[in-house]
């Protein structure tokens, strides 16, 4: 067999290199978003108007990064709507952010009307979001206090209470 004729150290070296390549690929594709500063997120509404960072100052903000083609992203929208309804009286702000074209997001809004504001950014990859959905909760000081990659039960009593505790 070919592998029996290779020196053990060469075979080990090749395996280590392959593991490093696979690890880097996995990390680049599925890494958890960094903790961006809320005030520095480059967001615009669907008409192209930039978000005024003061608009969210002093408020807890939950941002869900998503894509229209993402099945899990679509599935969790009703639950995000319910969480927004439960927490907005307490000052929480909810937003959905995508880097897809504004026209596509507008069509999506027409098909699936809701109360969650849709925002755009030029590139989710530039923000550090590579997996969808990815959700960040910012406290009143604009610091990330919770992050989740994948779906969650956003409106469960446990999750709502956790959000309240995290932003105190």
mmCIF file of the C-alpha atoms, coordinates in Angstrom:
data_MODEL
# 
_entry.id   MODEL 
# 
loop_
_atom_site.group_PDB 
_atom_site.id 
_atom_site.type_symbol 
_atom_site.label_atom_id 
_atom_site.label_alt_id 
_atom_site.label_comp_id 
_atom_site.label_asym_id 
_atom_site.label_entity_id 
_atom_site.label_seq_id 
_atom_site.pdbx_PDB_ins_code 
_atom_site.Cartn_x 
_atom_site.Cartn_y 
_atom_site.Cartn_z 
_atom_site.occupancy 
_atom_site.B_iso_or_equiv 
_atom_site.pdbx_formal_charge 
_atom_site.auth_seq_id 
_atom_site.auth_comp_id 
_atom_site.auth_asym_id 
_atom_site.auth_atom_id 
_atom_site.pdbx_PDB_model_num 
ATOM 1   C CA . UNK A 1 1   ? 0.000   0.000  0.000  1.00 0.00 ? 1   UNK A CA 1 
ATOM 2   C CA . UNK A 1 2   ? 1.113   3.530  -0.771 1.00 0.00 ? 2   UNK A CA 1 
ATOM 3   C CA . UNK A 1 3   ? 0.707   4.849  2.774  1.00 0.00 ? 3   UNK A CA 1 
ATOM 4   C CA . UNK A 1 4   ? 2.784   2.044  4.289  1.00 0.00 ? 4   UNK A CA 1 
ATOM 5   C CA . UNK A 1 5   ? 5.765   3.092  2.167  1.00 0.00 ? 5   UNK A CA 1 
ATOM 6   C CA . UNK A 1 6   ? 5.629   6.753  3.271  1.00 0.00 ? 6   UNK A CA 1 
ATOM 7   C CA . UNK A 1 7   ? 7.662   7.731  6.291  1.00 0.00 ? 7   UNK A CA 1 
ATOM 8   C CA . UNK A 1 8   ? 5.432   8.266  9.300  1.00 0.00 ? 8   UNK A CA 1 
ATOM 9   C CA . UNK A 1 9   ? 6.526   11.895 9.709  1.00 0.00 ? 9   UNK A CA 1 
ATOM 10  C CA . UNK A 1 10  ? 5.634   12.757 6.093  1.00 0.00 ? 10  UNK A CA 1 
ATOM 11  C CA . UNK A 1 11  ? 2.189   11.172 6.424  1.00 0.00 ? 11  UNK A CA 1 
ATOM 12  C CA . UNK A 1 12  ? 1.650   12.996 9.703  1.00 0.00 ? 12  UNK A CA 1 
ATOM 13  C CA . UNK A 1 13  ? 2.728   16.280 8.124  1.00 0.00 ? 13  UNK A CA 1 
ATOM 14  C CA . UNK A 1 14  ? 0.336   15.854 5.206  1.00 0.00 ? 14  UNK A CA 1 
ATOM 15  C CA . UNK A 1 15  ? -2.544  15.050 7.569  1.00 0.00 ? 15  UNK A CA 1 
ATOM 16  C CA . UNK A 1 16  ? -1.755  18.080 9.724  1.00 0.00 ? 16  UNK A CA 1 
ATOM 17  C CA . UNK A 1 17  ? -1.709  20.353 6.667  1.00 0.00 ? 17  UNK A CA 1 
ATOM 18  C CA . UNK A 1 18  ? -5.042  18.931 5.439  1.00 0.00 ? 18  UNK A CA 1 
ATOM 19  C CA . UNK A 1 19  ? -6.543  19.415 8.905  1.00 0.00 ? 19  UNK A CA 1 
ATOM 20  C CA . UNK A 1 20  ? -5.333  23.021 8.983  1.00 0.00 ? 20  UNK A CA 1 
ATOM 21  C CA . UNK A 1 21  ? -6.822  23.725 5.549  1.00 0.00 ? 21  UNK A CA 1 
ATOM 22  C CA . UNK A 1 22  ? -10.149 22.131 6.543  1.00 0.00 ? 22  UNK A CA 1 
ATOM 23  C CA . UNK A 1 23  ? -10.126 24.026 9.846  1.00 0.00 ? 23  UNK A CA 1 
ATOM 24  C CA . UNK A 1 24  ? -9.476  27.352 8.151  1.00 0.00 ? 24  UNK A CA 1 
ATOM 25  C CA . UNK A 1 25  ? -12.239 26.716 5.612  1.00 0.00 ? 25  UNK A CA 1 
ATOM 26  C CA . UNK A 1 26  ? -14.671 25.770 8.400  1.00 0.00 ? 26  UNK A CA 1 
ATOM 27  C CA . UNK A 1 27  ? -13.674 28.806 10.472 1.00 0.00 ? 27  UNK A CA 1 
ATOM 28  C CA . UNK A 1 28  ? -14.021 31.205 7.517  1.00 0.00 ? 28  UNK A CA 1 
ATOM 29  C CA . UNK A 1 29  ? -17.427 29.809 6.598  1.00 0.00 ? 29  UNK A CA 1 
ATOM 30  C CA . UNK A 1 30  ? -19.037 29.331 10.017 1.00 0.00 ? 30  UNK A CA 1 
ATOM 31  C CA . UNK A 1 31  ? -17.316 31.662 12.442 1.00 0.00 ? 31  UNK A CA 1 
ATOM 32  C CA . UNK A 1 32  ? -19.482 33.554 14.859 1.00 0.00 ? 32  UNK A CA 1 
ATOM 33  C CA . UNK A 1 33  ? -19.829 37.219 14.074 1.00 0.00 ? 33  UNK A CA 1 
ATOM 34  C CA . UNK A 1 34  ? -17.433 39.546 15.857 1.00 0.00 ? 34  UNK A CA 1 
ATOM 35  C CA . UNK A 1 35  ? -18.798 42.060 18.277 1.00 0.00 ? 35  UNK A CA 1 
ATOM 36  C CA . UNK A 1 36  ? -19.232 45.179 16.149 1.00 0.00 ? 36  UNK A CA 1 
ATOM 37  C CA . UNK A 1 37  ? -19.981 48.521 17.739 1.00 0.00 ? 37  UNK A CA 1 
ATOM 38  C CA . UNK A 1 38  ? -23.658 49.259 17.306 1.00 0.00 ? 38  UNK A CA 1 
ATOM 39  C CA . UNK A 1 39  ? -23.046 52.914 16.446 1.00 0.00 ? 39  UNK A CA 1 
ATOM 40  C CA . UNK A 1 40  ? -20.629 51.991 13.655 1.00 0.00 ? 40  UNK A CA 1 
ATOM 41  C CA . UNK A 1 41  ? -22.834 49.529 11.766 1.00 0.00 ? 41  UNK A CA 1 
ATOM 42  C CA . UNK A 1 42  ? -23.253 50.902 8.218  1.00 0.00 ? 42  UNK A CA 1 
ATOM 43  C CA . UNK A 1 43  ? -27.026 50.505 7.844  1.00 0.00 ? 43  UNK A CA 1 
ATOM 44  C CA . UNK A 1 44  ? -29.487 52.069 5.432  1.00 0.00 ? 44  UNK A CA 1 
ATOM 45  C CA . UNK A 1 45  ? -33.226 51.676 5.063  1.00 0.00 ? 45  UNK A CA 1 
ATOM 46  C CA . UNK A 1 46  ? -34.738 50.294 1.855  1.00 0.00 ? 46  UNK A CA 1 
ATOM 47  C CA . UNK A 1 47  ? -34.850 53.812 0.376  1.00 0.00 ? 47  UNK A CA 1 
ATOM 48  C CA . UNK A 1 48  ? -31.106 54.265 0.946  1.00 0.00 ? 48  UNK A CA 1 
ATOM 49  C CA . UNK A 1 49  ? -31.270 56.637 3.942  1.00 0.00 ? 49  UNK A CA 1 
ATOM 50  C CA . UNK A 1 50  ? -28.509 55.992 6.481  1.00 0.00 ? 50  UNK A CA 1 
ATOM 51  C CA . UNK A 1 51  ? -29.420 54.995 10.017 1.00 0.00 ? 51  UNK A CA 1 
ATOM 52  C CA . UNK A 1 52  ? -28.834 57.751 12.534 1.00 0.00 ? 52  UNK A CA 1 
ATOM 53  C CA . UNK A 1 53  ? -26.924 55.988 15.351 1.00 0.00 ? 53  UNK A CA 1 
ATOM 54  C CA . UNK A 1 54  ? -28.591 58.308 17.898 1.00 0.00 ? 54  UNK A CA 1 
ATOM 55  C CA . UNK A 1 55  ? -31.897 56.682 16.961 1.00 0.00 ? 55  UNK A CA 1 
ATOM 56  C CA . UNK A 1 56  ? -30.913 53.583 18.966 1.00 0.00 ? 56  UNK A CA 1 
ATOM 57  C CA . UNK A 1 57  ? -28.767 55.259 21.628 1.00 0.00 ? 57  UNK A CA 1 
ATOM 58  C CA . UNK A 1 58  ? -29.529 54.121 25.164 1.00 0.00 ? 58  UNK A CA 1 
ATOM 59  C CA . UNK A 1 59  ? -31.853 51.316 23.997 1.00 0.00 ? 59  UNK A CA 1 
ATOM 60  C CA . UNK A 1 60  ? -31.349 47.563 23.934 1.00 0.00 ? 60  UNK A CA 1 
ATOM 61  C CA . UNK A 1 61  ? -31.222 46.482 20.279 1.00 0.00 ? 61  UNK A CA 1 
ATOM 62  C CA . UNK A 1 62  ? -31.693 43.008 18.830 1.00 0.00 ? 62  UNK A CA 1 
ATOM 63  C CA . UNK A 1 63  ? -30.406 42.669 15.267 1.00 0.00 ? 63  UNK A CA 1 
ATOM 64  C CA . UNK A 1 64  ? -31.151 39.579 13.215 1.00 0.00 ? 64  UNK A CA 1 
ATOM 65  C CA . UNK A 1 65  ? -28.809 39.169 10.220 1.00 0.00 ? 65  UNK A CA 1 
ATOM 66  C CA . UNK A 1 66  ? -30.609 37.155 7.553  1.00 0.00 ? 66  UNK A CA 1 
ATOM 67  C CA . UNK A 1 67  ? -31.194 36.461 3.849  1.00 0.00 ? 67  UNK A CA 1 
ATOM 68  C CA . UNK A 1 68  ? -34.466 36.058 1.924  1.00 0.00 ? 68  UNK A CA 1 
ATOM 69  C CA . UNK A 1 69  ? -33.358 32.669 0.549  1.00 0.00 ? 69  UNK A CA 1 
ATOM 70  C CA . UNK A 1 70  ? -32.607 31.287 4.044  1.00 0.00 ? 70  UNK A CA 1 
ATOM 71  C CA . UNK A 1 71  ? -35.317 28.857 5.169  1.00 0.00 ? 71  UNK A CA 1 
ATOM 72  C CA . UNK A 1 72  ? -34.521 29.050 8.911  1.00 0.00 ? 72  UNK A CA 1 
ATOM 73  C CA . UNK A 1 73  ? -34.427 32.860 8.639  1.00 0.00 ? 73  UNK A CA 1 
ATOM 74  C CA . UNK A 1 74  ? -37.952 32.892 7.236  1.00 0.00 ? 74  UNK A CA 1 
ATOM 75  C CA . UNK A 1 75  ? -39.198 30.380 9.796  1.00 0.00 ? 75  UNK A CA 1 
ATOM 76  C CA . UNK A 1 76  ? -38.128 32.466 12.769 1.00 0.00 ? 76  UNK A CA 1 
ATOM 77  C CA . UNK A 1 77  ? -39.678 35.756 11.588 1.00 0.00 ? 77  UNK A CA 1 
ATOM 78  C CA . UNK A 1 78  ? -43.056 35.155 13.325 1.00 0.00 ? 78  UNK A CA 1 
ATOM 79  C CA . UNK A 1 79  ? -41.244 34.383 16.564 1.00 0.00 ? 79  UNK A CA 1 
ATOM 80  C CA . UNK A 1 80  ? -39.122 37.522 16.247 1.00 0.00 ? 80  UNK A CA 1 
ATOM 81  C CA . UNK A 1 81  ? -42.329 39.499 15.630 1.00 0.00 ? 81  UNK A CA 1 
ATOM 82  C CA . UNK A 1 82  ? -43.819 38.035 18.817 1.00 0.00 ? 82  UNK A CA 1 
ATOM 83  C CA . UNK A 1 83  ? -40.684 38.887 20.816 1.00 0.00 ? 83  UNK A CA 1 
ATOM 84  C CA . UNK A 1 84  ? -40.779 42.439 19.456 1.00 0.00 ? 84  UNK A CA 1 
ATOM 85  C CA . UNK A 1 85  ? -44.414 42.785 20.489 1.00 0.00 ? 85  UNK A CA 1 
ATOM 86  C CA . UNK A 1 86  ? -43.580 41.505 23.988 1.00 0.00 ? 86  UNK A CA 1 
ATOM 87  C CA . UNK A 1 87  ? -40.528 43.738 24.548 1.00 0.00 ? 87  UNK A CA 1 
ATOM 88  C CA . UNK A 1 88  ? -41.008 46.963 22.588 1.00 0.00 ? 88  UNK A CA 1 
ATOM 89  C CA . UNK A 1 89  ? -42.973 48.598 25.424 1.00 0.00 ? 89  UNK A CA 1 
ATOM 90  C CA . UNK A 1 90  ? -39.825 48.126 27.552 1.00 0.00 ? 90  UNK A CA 1 
ATOM 91  C CA . UNK A 1 91  ? -37.746 50.087 25.041 1.00 0.00 ? 91  UNK A CA 1 
ATOM 92  C CA . UNK A 1 92  ? -36.279 47.192 23.058 1.00 0.00 ? 92  UNK A CA 1 
ATOM 93  C CA . UNK A 1 93  ? -35.561 47.811 19.372 1.00 0.00 ? 93  UNK A CA 1 
ATOM 94  C CA . UNK A 1 94  ? -35.702 44.958 16.862 1.00 0.00 ? 94  UNK A CA 1 
ATOM 95  C CA . UNK A 1 95  ? -34.248 45.044 13.351 1.00 0.00 ? 95  UNK A CA 1 
ATOM 96  C CA . UNK A 1 96  ? -33.518 42.654 10.513 1.00 0.00 ? 96  UNK A CA 1 
ATOM 97  C CA . UNK A 1 97  ? -30.402 43.326 8.419  1.00 0.00 ? 97  UNK A CA 1 
ATOM 98  C CA . UNK A 1 98  ? -29.480 41.880 5.023  1.00 0.00 ? 98  UNK A CA 1 
ATOM 99  C CA . UNK A 1 99  ? -27.065 42.750 2.254  1.00 0.00 ? 99  UNK A CA 1 
ATOM 100 C CA . UNK A 1 100 ? -29.477 41.800 -0.500 1.00 0.00 ? 100 UNK A CA 1 
ATOM 101 C CA . UNK A 1 101 ? -30.721 44.435 -2.966 1.00 0.00 ? 101 UNK A CA 1 
ATOM 102 C CA . UNK A 1 102 ? -33.335 46.856 -1.633 1.00 0.00 ? 102 UNK A CA 1 
ATOM 103 C CA . UNK A 1 103 ? -35.754 45.880 -4.425 1.00 0.00 ? 103 UNK A CA 1 
ATOM 104 C CA . UNK A 1 104 ? -35.627 42.220 -3.372 1.00 0.00 ? 104 UNK A CA 1 
ATOM 105 C CA . UNK A 1 105 ? -36.133 43.131 0.279  1.00 0.00 ? 105 UNK A CA 1 
ATOM 106 C CA . UNK A 1 106 ? -39.066 45.350 -0.728 1.00 0.00 ? 106 UNK A CA 1 
ATOM 107 C CA . UNK A 1 107 ? -40.663 42.447 -2.612 1.00 0.00 ? 107 UNK A CA 1 
ATOM 108 C CA . UNK A 1 108 ? -40.133 40.249 0.435  1.00 0.00 ? 108 UNK A CA 1 
ATOM 109 C CA . UNK A 1 109 ? -41.791 42.879 2.655  1.00 0.00 ? 109 UNK A CA 1 
ATOM 110 C CA . UNK A 1 110 ? -44.801 42.947 0.294  1.00 0.00 ? 110 UNK A CA 1 
ATOM 111 C CA . UNK A 1 111 ? -45.144 39.139 0.407  1.00 0.00 ? 111 UNK A CA 1 
ATOM 112 C CA . UNK A 1 112 ? -44.591 38.838 4.153  1.00 0.00 ? 112 UNK A CA 1 
ATOM 113 C CA . UNK A 1 113 ? -45.767 42.038 5.785  1.00 0.00 ? 113 UNK A CA 1 
ATOM 114 C CA . UNK A 1 114 ? -44.709 42.537 9.352  1.00 0.00 ? 114 UNK A CA 1 
ATOM 115 C CA . UNK A 1 115 ? -43.587 45.092 11.839 1.00 0.00 ? 115 UNK A CA 1 
ATOM 116 C CA . UNK A 1 116 ? -39.882 44.237 11.947 1.00 0.00 ? 116 UNK A CA 1 
ATOM 117 C CA . UNK A 1 117 ? -37.866 47.006 10.285 1.00 0.00 ? 117 UNK A CA 1 
ATOM 118 C CA . UNK A 1 118 ? -35.685 45.893 7.388  1.00 0.00 ? 118 UNK A CA 1 
ATOM 119 C CA . UNK A 1 119 ? -32.247 47.457 7.050  1.00 0.00 ? 119 UNK A CA 1 
ATOM 120 C CA . UNK A 1 120 ? -29.496 46.957 4.498  1.00 0.00 ? 120 UNK A CA 1 
ATOM 121 C CA . UNK A 1 121 ? -25.751 46.903 4.695  1.00 0.00 ? 121 UNK A CA 1 
ATOM 122 C CA . UNK A 1 122 ? -23.310 46.768 1.795  1.00 0.00 ? 122 UNK A CA 1 
ATOM 123 C CA . UNK A 1 123 ? -21.790 43.470 2.911  1.00 0.00 ? 123 UNK A CA 1 
ATOM 124 C CA . UNK A 1 124 ? -22.597 41.174 5.808  1.00 0.00 ? 124 UNK A CA 1 
ATOM 125 C CA . UNK A 1 125 ? -19.218 39.537 5.273  1.00 0.00 ? 125 UNK A CA 1 
ATOM 126 C CA . UNK A 1 126 ? -17.527 42.884 5.981  1.00 0.00 ? 126 UNK A CA 1 
ATOM 127 C CA . UNK A 1 127 ? -19.381 43.016 9.311  1.00 0.00 ? 127 UNK A CA 1 
ATOM 128 C CA . UNK A 1 128 ? -18.266 39.444 10.020 1.00 0.00 ? 128 UNK A CA 1 
ATOM 129 C CA . UNK A 1 129 ? -21.542 37.616 9.467  1.00 0.00 ? 129 UNK A CA 1 
ATOM 130 C CA . UNK A 1 130 ? -21.099 34.414 7.462  1.00 0.00 ? 130 UNK A CA 1 
ATOM 131 C CA . UNK A 1 131 ? -23.902 32.165 8.721  1.00 0.00 ? 131 UNK A CA 1 
ATOM 132 C CA . UNK A 1 132 ? -27.641 32.822 8.684  1.00 0.00 ? 132 UNK A CA 1 
ATOM 133 C CA . UNK A 1 133 ? -29.482 33.593 10.771 1.00 0.00 ? 133 UNK A CA 1 
ATOM 134 C CA . UNK A 1 134 ? -27.082 35.283 13.164 1.00 0.00 ? 134 UNK A CA 1 
ATOM 135 C CA . UNK A 1 135 ? -28.567 37.411 15.930 1.00 0.00 ? 135 UNK A CA 1 
ATOM 136 C CA . UNK A 1 136 ? -26.881 39.929 18.219 1.00 0.00 ? 136 UNK A CA 1 
ATOM 137 C CA . UNK A 1 137 ? -28.353 41.636 21.276 1.00 0.00 ? 137 UNK A CA 1 
ATOM 138 C CA . UNK A 1 138 ? -26.789 44.969 22.223 1.00 0.00 ? 138 UNK A CA 1 
ATOM 139 C CA . UNK A 1 139 ? -27.244 46.456 25.689 1.00 0.00 ? 139 UNK A CA 1 
ATOM 140 C CA . UNK A 1 140 ? -28.082 50.118 26.347 1.00 0.00 ? 140 UNK A CA 1 
ATOM 141 C CA . UNK A 1 141 ? -24.381 51.026 25.999 1.00 0.00 ? 141 UNK A CA 1 
ATOM 142 C CA . UNK A 1 142 ? -24.217 49.469 22.512 1.00 0.00 ? 142 UNK A CA 1 
ATOM 143 C CA . UNK A 1 143 ? -22.179 46.428 23.585 1.00 0.00 ? 143 UNK A CA 1 
ATOM 144 C CA . UNK A 1 144 ? -22.941 42.894 22.410 1.00 0.00 ? 144 UNK A CA 1 
ATOM 145 C CA . UNK A 1 145 ? -24.283 40.913 25.369 1.00 0.00 ? 145 UNK A CA 1 
ATOM 146 C CA . UNK A 1 146 ? -25.732 37.938 23.479 1.00 0.00 ? 146 UNK A CA 1 
ATOM 147 C CA . UNK A 1 147 ? -25.082 36.297 20.135 1.00 0.00 ? 147 UNK A CA 1 
ATOM 148 C CA . UNK A 1 148 ? -26.718 33.327 18.504 1.00 0.00 ? 148 UNK A CA 1 
ATOM 149 C CA . UNK A 1 149 ? -26.000 31.591 15.231 1.00 0.00 ? 149 UNK A CA 1 
ATOM 150 C CA . UNK A 1 150 ? -29.032 29.680 14.026 1.00 0.00 ? 150 UNK A CA 1 
ATOM 151 C CA . UNK A 1 151 ? -32.675 29.677 14.980 1.00 0.00 ? 151 UNK A CA 1 
ATOM 152 C CA . UNK A 1 152 ? -34.034 30.178 18.478 1.00 0.00 ? 152 UNK A CA 1 
ATOM 153 C CA . UNK A 1 153 ? -37.376 30.449 20.217 1.00 0.00 ? 153 UNK A CA 1 
ATOM 154 C CA . UNK A 1 154 ? -37.184 34.223 20.529 1.00 0.00 ? 154 UNK A CA 1 
ATOM 155 C CA . UNK A 1 155 ? -40.565 34.731 22.154 1.00 0.00 ? 155 UNK A CA 1 
ATOM 156 C CA . UNK A 1 156 ? -40.345 31.978 24.767 1.00 0.00 ? 156 UNK A CA 1 
ATOM 157 C CA . UNK A 1 157 ? -40.743 33.278 28.337 1.00 0.00 ? 157 UNK A CA 1 
ATOM 158 C CA . UNK A 1 158 ? -37.228 32.031 29.155 1.00 0.00 ? 158 UNK A CA 1 
ATOM 159 C CA . UNK A 1 159 ? -35.660 33.942 26.251 1.00 0.00 ? 159 UNK A CA 1 
ATOM 160 C CA . UNK A 1 160 ? -37.600 37.135 26.971 1.00 0.00 ? 160 UNK A CA 1 
ATOM 161 C CA . UNK A 1 161 ? -36.537 37.042 30.623 1.00 0.00 ? 161 UNK A CA 1 
ATOM 162 C CA . UNK A 1 162 ? -32.950 36.368 29.582 1.00 0.00 ? 162 UNK A CA 1 
ATOM 163 C CA . UNK A 1 163 ? -32.986 39.445 27.347 1.00 0.00 ? 163 UNK A CA 1 
ATOM 164 C CA . UNK A 1 164 ? -34.356 41.565 30.188 1.00 0.00 ? 164 UNK A CA 1 
ATOM 165 C CA . UNK A 1 165 ? -31.590 40.335 32.514 1.00 0.00 ? 165 UNK A CA 1 
ATOM 166 C CA . UNK A 1 166 ? -28.827 40.862 29.943 1.00 0.00 ? 166 UNK A CA 1 
ATOM 167 C CA . UNK A 1 167 ? -29.643 44.511 29.298 1.00 0.00 ? 167 UNK A CA 1 
ATOM 168 C CA . UNK A 1 168 ? -30.051 45.658 32.895 1.00 0.00 ? 168 UNK A CA 1 
# 
